[in-house]
Amino acid sequence: SFHRVAQRIQYAEEMESLWYLRQDMMAALSEVRGEVRARREMRPINELFKGLLPHAMVARPHHRFAN
């Protein structure tokens, strides 16, 4: 699963494709490290997209996971 996601990320050609692949990456990380740690590790990746996507596509923190 993780290798398949890594390959899809490697060959993604558009920023929007990478944006949507975050969910697959989150799922793969959750399997390996647990959901709380995976969310923490995804934060810096989400930051990379700021200013590069339409505002409607930017991640908003879920109230349960804001800390």
N, C-alpha and C positions, 0 to 999 in steps of 0.2 A: 504494500500500500504506500509506504513512505517513498520508495524508489519510483513508483509510478507518478506520484505527485511531484517529486523532484524533476523528473523528466518533462512533465507538462510545463513546469515553471521554466525550465531551461529553454524550451522551444516556443514559449509564448512570444508572440510578435507585437502585441499591443498592450498598452498600460491597462486598459479595461480588462483584458484577459488575466493579467496578473492580479488585479483587484479581486476578481471573482474566484481566483484560485486560492485566495487566503482562507476561504472556508474549508477547502480540502486540506490545506496545510494545518489548520487548526484541528481538524479531526484526526489527522495523522499524529500530530504532537500530543493530543489528548490521550491517544491510545498508549503512547510510550511514556509520557510524563505526568499524566493526569490533567484534568481540565483547568484547575486553578493555575498551575505552573505554565501550561500552554498559553493561557490568556495573557499572563505576564510576559511571556517571551514574544508574543505577537504584537505587543504595544509598539516597540521600536519599528517594526515592519509597517504598521499602520501609519506611523509618523512619516515614513518615506513618501507616502502618497499625498500628503498635504500640499495644496496648491497645484497639483497636477491633474486633478479630476474635478468634474462638476460638483458643486457643493452637496447636491442630493446624494452623491455616491460616497461621501466621506463618512468614516465610521464614527458612530456616537457611542459612548460608553453606556453599557447597560447599568441600570441603577443598582443591581445586585453585585456588580463587579467593579464598581467605580473606585474602590480602594486598592 
